[in-house]
Amino acid sequence: MPGVLTIVAHHDDDLLFQSPDLLADIRSGREVRTLFLIASDYSGDRPMPPDEYMRLREQGVREAYASVAGLDPADWRPEPYRVGPHTVTRWTLGDRLSTVEVRISDNTTGTGRHMWGVYALDLSVTTRPGDRNPPQTFHRRQLGDFLRQVVTDFGPEVIRAGDPVADHRPGDFHNDHLAVARMVRWALDGWAGAPPVIFYRDYSIVDGPENLSPEQTDAKTRAFVVYTRRDHDICPTGSCTPDDWLQPLYRPAMSRRYHCDERWRDGFVEPLPAPYPDLHREGPYLRGLYRVVNVATGGELAVNDASQANGAPVVLWRQTGTPNQTFQTRATDGGWEISPLHSKVPGQDRWKCLDGRDTVIRQFDADGEPPQSLRLIRHRGGGFELVFRHSDQRLTAPAALLEPVTQAPFDNSDLQRWTFEPVGP
């Protein structure tokens, strides 16, 4: 029977957000493979040695899968798994269940060379050693190629992944969940060598109504209870009922499962790198250089007088090709960061970006805070609305050149519609 490939960050993201679909896959007789990219080595407020916590969580997932399949968890076997130039560890149970462990350290550990750094900044990352492999080093393209090679090797009929726009909605989200989901979007979604990808919402599911039957809720809970016996950040005693779980969001998650469908995406455009040569995807792209042009006026964003000062206003001006009217896009918590090219400090990793703390849009040193995060919404008439995360107000052009650009409530006018025009080759 054709297989199902699940690609997630941590050991519980599959059981928590993709069940009961995952459980039905395991019971159906299909081949089921789950690829875990993150080492799950951060133990929260109840610290234990990272290697110990990581191994316990991996074991918990294997025991949960075995319980659903009616198999003996002692029969799981590890082996080296060669994927292109990289070798990781694959665990197999019988002839149809497998997990693949990559072990990139959790975002909360290390110094930035983790999953978010690979996705957003194209940093290289070196994994923790595997049970059957030495540490491996990936940068973004290598990790994308790795995902494609796993798909080619396994040949699934469907891929399941997380929510690539979780930070564009209210509620909790994790950067490494976003990074993994966006790597799947970038490398696999729409690729001719991959089957359809189904994206699942994660922590936001607890904000929606219950949508699982009592039988599905019970099955999801029983499988998750097996897992929690090994996760001391949820169940420190190793023997808990759902009433004992330390993380309050897990209980309501048992009766909910939501897809990240078009209604949920609602036109949001997540920051993705420039596409693979065999894929076409409309920009803007991460780290691209653009003129940001207003649809109504034809004017474009400009930092007034090419000022380097914090607080300098952003105005509308005609095209000049100067660096104060050229903007680079980056990923940040909550969406996109838009940085004027002239503000980059030579030889340093410092720059300024559009800031919405006031009604008038200004440039300030980039700090990653919500007033500097913009959500891009694709407009049905072309172009984009740029929405400040903290205020839910739109970037709004003035009617005349040299007047300041502001933020204002949505009014469906072309003064709030923008295009990104590439600069350079």
C-alpha positions in Angstrom: 0.0 0.0 0.0 1.4 3.5 -0.9 3.2 5.2 1.9 2.7 8.4 3.9 5.7 10.7 4.8 5.3 13.1 7.7 7.9 15.9 8.1 7.8 17.8 11.4 10.1 19.6 13.8 9.8 17.9 17.3 8.9 14.6 18.7 5.2 15.2 19.5 4.3 17.5 16.7 3.1 14.5 14.7 1.0 13.0 17.4 -0.3 16.3 18.7 -1.2 18.1 15.5 -1.7 15.4 12.8 -3.7 12.8 14.7 -6.1 11.1 14.1 -4.9 11.1 10.5 -1.5 9.8 11.5 -3.0 7.1 13.7 -5.3 6.0 10.9 -2.2 5.7 8.6 -0.5 3.5 11.1 -3.5 1.2 11.5 -4.3 1.0 7.8 -1.3 -1.1 6.8 0.3 1.7 4.9 4.0 2.3 5.1 4.5 5.3 7.4 7.7 7.2 7.8 8.1 10.3 10.0 11.1 12.6 9.5 12.0 14.6 12.6 14.4 17.5 11.8 14.8 18.8 15.3 16.7 17.0 18.1 14.0 17.8 20.8 16.8 18.5 23.2 15.3 21.5 25.1 13.5 20.4 28.3 11.9 23.7 29.4 11.5 24.6 33.0 12.4 21.0 34.1 15.9 20.7 32.8 17.7 17.4 32.3 20.8 16.6 30.2 19.9 17.5 26.6 21.0 14.1 25.2 18.9 12.2 27.7 15.8 14.3 27.1 16.3 14.0 23.3 16.6 10.2 23.5 13.6 9.8 25.8 11.3 11.8 23.5 12.5 9.8 20.5 11.7 6.6 22.4 8.3 8.0 23.4 7.3 8.5 19.8 8.5 5.0 18.8 6.5 3.5 21.7 3.4 5.4 20.7 3.6 4.2 17.1 4.1 0.6 18.3 1.1 0.8 20.6 -1.1 2.1 17.8 0.1 -0.7 15.4 -0.2 -3.4 18.1 3.5 -4.2 17.9 6.3 -4.7 20.4 8.2 -1.4 20.9 11.3 -3.5 21.8 11.5 -4.5 18.1 12.4 -1.1 16.8 15.9 -1.3 15.2 18.3 1.6 14.2 20.5 1.7 11.1 22.5 4.3 9.2 20.4 5.9 6.5 22.4 7.4 3.6 20.6 10.2 1.8 22.8 11.8 -0.9 26.0 13.1 0.8 24.4 12.9 4.3 24.0 10.0 6.7 21.4 10.1 9.5 19.7 7.4 11.6 16.6 5.5 10.5 14.6 3.4 13.0 12.3 0.7 11.6 9.6 -1.5 13.2 8.5 -4.4 11.1 8.3 -3.8 7.4 6.2 -0.6 7.2 6.9 1.8 10.2 10.0 4.0 10.3 11.3 7.2 11.9 14.3 9.3 10.6 16.2 11.4 13.1 18.2 14.4 11.8 18.9 16.1 15.2 19.3 19.7 14.5 19.4 21.4 17.9 16.3 23.1 19.1 16.0 26.9 18.5 16.2 27.6 22.2 19.7 26.0 22.3 23.0 27.1 20.7 23.9 30.5 19.2 21.7 30.9 16.1 23.0 28.0 14.0 19.7 26.1 14.2 16.7 25.5 12.1 15.6 29.1 11.9 19.1 30.1 10.9 19.2 27.5 8.1 15.8 28.6 6.7 15.9 32.4 7.2 19.6 33.2 7.0 21.0 30.3 5.0 23.4 29.6 7.9 25.1 26.2 8.1 24.1 23.9 11.0 25.9 20.9 12.4 23.6 18.3 14.0 24.0 16.3 17.1 25.5 12.9 16.6 22.9 10.2 15.7 22.6 6.7 17.1 24.2 5.4 13.9 25.8 8.4 12.3 28.3 11.2 13.2 27.3 14.9 13.2 26.1 16.1 9.8 26.4 19.7 8.4 23.6 21.3 6.3 23.0 24.7 4.8 19.6 25.6 3.3 20.0 24.1 -0.2 21.6 20.9 1.2 18.7 20.5 3.5 16.2 21.1 0.7 18.0 18.5 -1.4 17.9 16.1 1.5 14.1 16.5 1.8 13.8 15.8 -1.9 16.0 12.7 -1.8 14.0 11.3 1.2 10.8 11.7 -0.9 12.4 10.1 -3.9 13.7 7.2 -1.8 10.5 6.5 0.1 8.0 7.3 -2.7 5.0 8.4 -0.6 1.6 9.1 -2.0 1.1 12.0 0.4 3.3 14.2 2.6 2.1 15.7 5.9 3.7 18.9 7.3 3.1 21.7 9.7 1.7 25.3 9.4 3.9 27.7 7.3 1.8 30.7 8.2 1.3 30.2 11.9 3.0 33.5 12.8 0.6 35.4 10.5 -2.3 34.6 12.9 -3.0 35.4 16.5 -1.8 32.9 19.1 1.3 30.9 20.0 3.8 29.6 17.4 7.3 28.2 17.4 10.0 29.4 15.1 11.4 25.9 14.4 7.9 24.7 13.5 7.7 27.6 11.0 11.1 26.9 9.6 10.5 23.2 9.0 7.1 23.9 7.4 8.6 26.5 5.1 11.5 24.3 4.1 8.8 21.8 3.0 7.0 24.5 1.1 10.1 25.7 -0.5 11.6 22.4 -1.5 8.6 20.1 -2.0 5.3 21.9 -2.5 4.5 21.9 -6.2 7.7 19.9 -7.1 7.0 17.4 -9.9 8.9 14.7 -7.9 6.7 15.0 -4.8 3.1 14.0 -4.1 0.5 16.5 -2.7 1.5 18.1 0.6 -1.1 18.5 3.3 -0.3 21.2 5.9 -1.6 21.1 9.4 -2.2 23.8 11.9 -0.3 23.5 15.2 -0.9 25.4 18.4 -3.7 27.5 16.9 -6.0 24.4 16.9 -6.9 25.0 20.6 -8.6 28.2 19.6 -11.1 26.5 17.4 -14.1 24.4 18.3 -13.8 20.6 18.9 -14.0 18.8 15.6 -13.0 15.2 16.4 -15.5 12.5 17.3 -15.3 11.0 20.8 -13.7 7.9 19.3 -11.1 9.9 17.5 -10.4 12.0 20.6 -10.0 8.8 22.7 -7.6 7.2 20.2 -5.5 10.4 19.9 -5.4 10.7 23.7 -4.3 7.1 24.3 -1.5 7.4 21.8 -0.3 10.7 23.3 -0.4 9.3 26.8 2.1 6.6 25.7 4.4 9.3 24.4 4.1 11.5 27.5 5.5 8.8 29.7 8.9 9.7 28.2 8.5 13.5 28.0 9.2 14.9 31.5 8.3 18.4 30.4 4.7 17.1 30.1 4.7 14.3 32.6 7.5 14.5 35.2 6.4 11.3 37.0 6.5 9.1 33.9 2.9 8.0 34.6 0.3 10.6 34.0 -3.3 11.0 32.9 -4.3 13.9 30.8 -5.4 15.7 33.9 -1.8 15.6 35.2 -0.1 17.1 32.1 1.9 20.2 32.9 1.3 21.9 29.5 -2.4 23.1 29.6 -2.8 23.3 25.8 -2.4 19.6 25.3 -5.8 18.5 26.7 -7.9 20.7 24.3 -5.6 19.6 21.4 -6.8 16.0 21.9 -10.2 16.8 20.5 -9.1 19.0 17.6 -7.3 18.7 14.2 -7.3 21.4 11.6 -5.7 21.6 8.1 -3.9 24.7 7.0 -6.3 25.2 4.2 -6.9 28.1 1.8 -9.4 29.7 4.2 -6.8 29.6 7.0 -4.0 30.9 4.7 -6.3 33.7 3.5 -3.9 35.1 1.0 -1.0 35.3 3.4 2.4 35.1 1.7 5.1 33.5 3.9 8.7 34.5 3.5 10.4 31.8 1.3 13.8 31.7 -0.4 14.0 32.2 -4.2 12.6 29.0 -5.7 14.4 26.0 -7.0 15.1 26.2 -10.7 12.4 23.6 -11.4 9.7 25.5 -9.5 8.0 28.8 -10.3 6.8 30.9 -7.4 6.0 34.6 -7.5 8.1 36.8 -5.3 9.1 38.6 -3.2 11.7 36.2 -1.8 13.9 36.2 1.3 16.9 38.4 1.0 15.7 39.8 -2.3 16.3 43.5 -3.3 13.2 45.4 -4.4 11.6 48.7 -5.1 8.3 48.9 -3.2 5.8 50.6 -5.5 2.4 51.9 -4.7 -0.3 50.8 -7.2 -2.4 54.0 -7.0 0.3 56.5 -7.4 3.3 54.8 -9.0 5.5 56.3 -6.4 7.8 54.1 -4.3 9.0 53.9 -0.7 12.0 56.1 0.1 13.8 57.0 3.3 13.6 60.8 3.3 16.8 62.5 2.3 18.6 59.1 2.4 19.0 59.7 6.2 20.9 57.2 8.3 19.2 58.4 11.5 16.7 56.4 13.6 13.3 58.0 13.3 13.8 59.2 9.7 10.4 59.2 8.0 9.6 57.0 5.0 8.0 59.0 2.1 6.7 58.4 -1.4 9.0 59.4 -4.2 9.5 58.8 -7.9 11.9 56.1 -9.1 15.6 57.1 -8.7 17.4 53.7 -8.3 19.2 55.0 -5.2 19.9 52.7 -2.1 17.4 54.6 0.1 14.7 53.4 -2.3 16.0 49.8 -2.5 14.7 47.4 0.2 15.8 44.0 1.3 13.3 41.5 2.7 14.0 39.2 5.7 12.0 36.8 7.8 11.1 37.8 11.3 8.7 36.7 14.0 5.3 37.5 12.6 6.1 37.9 9.0 8.5 40.1 6.9 11.1 42.7 7.8 11.7 45.3 5.1 15.1 47.0 5.3 16.4 50.0 3.3 19.6 49.0 1.6 21.4 52.3 2.5 21.0 51.6 6.2 23.2 48.5 6.3 26.3 49.1 8.3 29.3 48.0 6.2 31.1 45.0 7.6 28.5 44.5 10.4 25.4 42.5 10.7 23.3 45.6 11.6 20.7 47.4 9.6 17.5 49.5 9.9 14.0 48.6 8.8 10.5 49.9 8.5 9.0 50.5 11.9 5.3 51.1 12.7 5.4 52.3 16.3 4.0 55.6 15.1 1.3 56.5 12.6 4.0 57.8 10.3 6.3 55.0 9.1 9.9 55.5 10.0 13.2 53.6 10.0 14.7 52.3 13.2 17.5 49.8 14.1 16.1 46.3 13.5 15.1 44.7 16.7 12.7 41.9 15.7 9.8 43.4 17.6 6.2 43.3 16.4 6.2 47.0 15.1 8.8 45.9 12.6 7.0 42.8 11.3 4.7 43.0 8.3 2.3 40.4 7.0 2.0 40.3 3.2 -1.5 39.5 1.9 -1.8 38.8 -1.8 -4.5 41.1 -3.3 -6.9 39.5 -5.8 -6.3 42.5 -8.1 -2.6 42.0 -8.0 0.1 43.2 -5.6 0.0 43.0 -1.9 -1.3 44.5 1.3 1.4 45.1 3.9 -0.1 44.7 7.3 1.7 45.6 10.5 1.6 42.7 12.9 1.2 44.7 16.1 -1.6 47.0 14.9 -3.3 45.1 12.0 -3.1 48.4 10.0 -2.1 48.7 6.4 0.9 50.4 4.9 -0.8 53.4 3.2 0.6 55.7 0.6 0.0 59.5 0.6 -1.8 61.0 -2.4 1.2 63.2 -3.2 5.0 62.6 -3.6 7.3 63.6 -0.7 4.5 63.2 1.8 5.0 60.6 4.6 3.9 57.0 4.3 1.5 56.0 7.2 -0.4 53.1 8.6 -4.1 53.1 8.6 -7.1 50.8 9.0 -8.1 48.7 5.9 -10.0 50.8 3.4 -9.7 48.6 0.2 -8.1 51.4 -1.7 -5.1 51.1 -4.1 -3.2 53.5 -1.7 -2.9 50.3 0.4 -1.8 48.1 -2.5 1.9 47.6 -3.3 4.1 45.7 -5.7 7.7 44.5 -5.2 9.8 45.3 -8.3 13.1 43.3 -8.4 16.3 45.4 -8.4 19.4 44.0 -10.2 19.9 40.7 -12.1 
